[in-house]
Amino acid sequence: MAVATISNIRLVGVAACVPKGRRTTADYADLTAEDRAKFTKTTGIEERRVAGPEQCTSDFCCAAAERLLAELQWAKEDIQVLVCVTQTPDYPIPATGILLQHRLGLSKDCMAFDINLGCSGYVYGLMVAASLLQTLGGKKALLLVGDTSTKITHEHDRTAAPLFGDAGTATALTYDPAAPVMRFDLHSDGAGAQAIIIRAGGFRQPLTLDAMQVREVEPGVFRAPVNVELNGVDVFNFGLREVPGTVQAVLTAAQCQIGDVDQFVFHQANRLMNEIIRKKIKVPEEKCPYSLRRFGNTSCSSIPLTLVTECRAALLSSPQRMIFCGFGIGLSWASALVETTAVACPELVEI
């Protein structure tokens, strides 16, 4: 697609929430000590946050939103748009976004809906929420983004289980005629759908007892058709092939150089992959923050979680020109160039 521009919308706040439950790579018994050391060196993941049995995506998004709304002191009746991005909804129906509209006490005039996307979902959701708010011509929007990916991985699938952590986030947008232009570049390629997939549980392959049956799919790797299946090599190669181009697209559209951007916040997929991408684009190491070590791959919430945990001081203290880039399931990939000033960014919430 050609780079899209959205005017009159300002990002004014971001908050994140994680579960208190922790699991460390060092304790993951399905890998040998040597494999655990290699895994940590390659992925950068030492620890992940894991939701409890009764905790769902909405719990983390709601806690983040409540904390952010208190910080901003927004009147809830002014929120016209609520976009929820998740692949792990509380229920198949209704939409988690509508549950959150009620739970947060927002007006019945607030439109609320879900977007089913993972790794690129924050950038997609940001464009959708900003576009709707621009169309409406006023007031405020919430983008709630989160996943409990540990609930869809099998604990004995060593290709996926040690990677994923759980989190929920909230991003606040407001209409402001003086706001800098936001720029977006979004792509998708369904030919790569098999790279990250849950095969059962929808209507193509309904949920049955057989779909829940755990099988050894390769030596030492166990999962059921209702669990996420990840082809790491395909995802790795896809990221190296597509991500540099989408970042360059928004830079070119904004007539920016690498040095003009304060932070490049990438989806926290895999440190080795992200480092190769960073070096291909020639981004300085200090401009590329990571939250992987403490939280793992938190799917669609990884970009805003990284903003809160790694970029908070910069967001609070000075104007920032930032590139967000998400890539993965779908396959899909997207970049955004966003400029911020005086962003509300409360400390990380844990529940």
MOGI-V221585 format. One record per pair of residues at least 4 apart in sequence whose ideal C-beta (glycine too) atoms are under 6 Angstrom apart, sorted by the first residue. I is the first residue (numbers start at 0). J is the second residue. If there is no record, write none. Layout:
BEGIN
i={I;I}
j={J;J}
END
This chain:
BEGIN
i={0;2;2;2;2;2;3;4;4;5;5;5;6;7;7;7;7;8;8;8;8;8;9;9;9;10;10;10;11;11;12;12;12;12;13;13;13;13;14;14;14;14;14;15;15;15;15;15;15;16;16;16;16;16;17;17;17;18;18;18;18;19;20;20;21;22;22;23;24;24;24;24;24;27;29;29;30;30;30;38;39;41;42;42;43;43;43;44;44;45;46;47;47;48;48;48;49;50;50;50;54;55;56;56;56;56;56;57;57;57;57;57;59;59;60;60;60;61;61;62;62;63;63;63;64;64;64;66;66;67;67;68;70;70;71;71;75;75;76;77;77;78;78;78;78;79;79;79;80;80;80;80;80;81;81;81;81;81;82;82;82;82;83;83;83;83;84;84;84;84;84;84;85;85;85;86;86;86;87;87;88;89;93;94;94;95;96;96;96;97;99;99;100;100;100;105;114;116;116;117;117;117;117;118;118;118;118;118;119;119;119;119;119;119;120;120;121;121;121;121;122;122;122;122;123;124;124;125;126;126;128;128;128;129;129;132;132;132;137;139;140;142;143;144;144;144;145;145;145;145;146;146;147;148;148;149;149;151;152;152;152;152;152;152;153;153;153;154;155;156;156;156;158;158;159;159;162;162;163;163;164;164;164;166;166;166;168;168;168;170;179;181;182;182;182;182;183;184;184;184;184;185;186;187;187;188;191;194;194;194;195;195;196;197;198;198;199;199;199;199;200;200;206;210;210;211;211;212;213;213;215;216;222;231;235;237;237;238;238;238;239;241;242;242;243;243;245;245;246;246;246;247;249;249;250;253;255;257;257;260;260;261;261;262;262;262;263;263;263;263;264;264;264;265;265;266;266;266;267;267;267;267;268;268;270;270;277;277;282;282;288;288;288;290;290;290;290;290;297;297;300;302;305;306;307;307;308;310;311;312;313;314;314;315;318;319;320;321;322;323;324;325;326}
j={185;182;184;248;249;252;183;180;182;129;133;181;180;133;174;176;178;129;132;133;172;178;173;175;178;172;337;339;171;173;67;71;171;343;170;303;306;344;63;66;67;169;345;63;168;303;304;307;347;59;62;63;167;348;48;166;349;48;50;54;165;349;49;51;46;47;49;46;35;39;44;45;161;161;155;157;34;35;157;42;45;271;269;270;270;291;292;291;295;292;293;164;295;164;165;294;149;54;147;165;58;89;85;87;145;147;167;61;89;95;98;99;145;167;143;145;167;99;102;348;350;167;168;169;103;143;169;345;348;169;171;73;343;345;171;343;104;105;106;138;139;105;109;139;141;109;135;138;110;128;131;132;140;96;100;109;111;141;124;127;128;142;95;96;113;143;114;116;120;124;144;299;95;145;146;115;117;146;146;147;95;95;97;112;113;113;111;112;113;111;103;143;105;109;111;109;124;120;123;298;299;327;328;266;325;326;327;328;123;325;326;331;332;333;124;299;144;299;302;325;323;325;333;335;333;142;144;335;130;183;140;142;172;172;181;140;172;174;174;173;172;170;169;168;299;300;166;167;168;300;298;299;165;163;298;163;165;227;156;159;160;163;226;227;221;222;226;160;221;160;220;222;220;229;227;229;295;296;295;296;294;295;297;297;300;304;300;303;304;303;338;337;249;252;253;336;335;245;248;249;334;333;332;329;331;330;330;230;233;234;229;328;228;227;204;224;204;210;224;225;206;225;210;224;225;223;225;223;221;223;221;220;226;235;272;241;330;242;272;326;275;332;276;326;279;280;332;334;280;324;334;251;334;336;255;336;259;281;282;320;322;319;320;286;310;321;282;286;287;322;302;305;323;273;324;301;325;326;290;291;296;301;272;296;274;291;282;287;286;287;305;309;310;294;304;305;308;309;301;304;304;323;309;310;311;347;347;314;344;316;319;342;344;344;340;339;338;337;336;335;334;333;332}
END
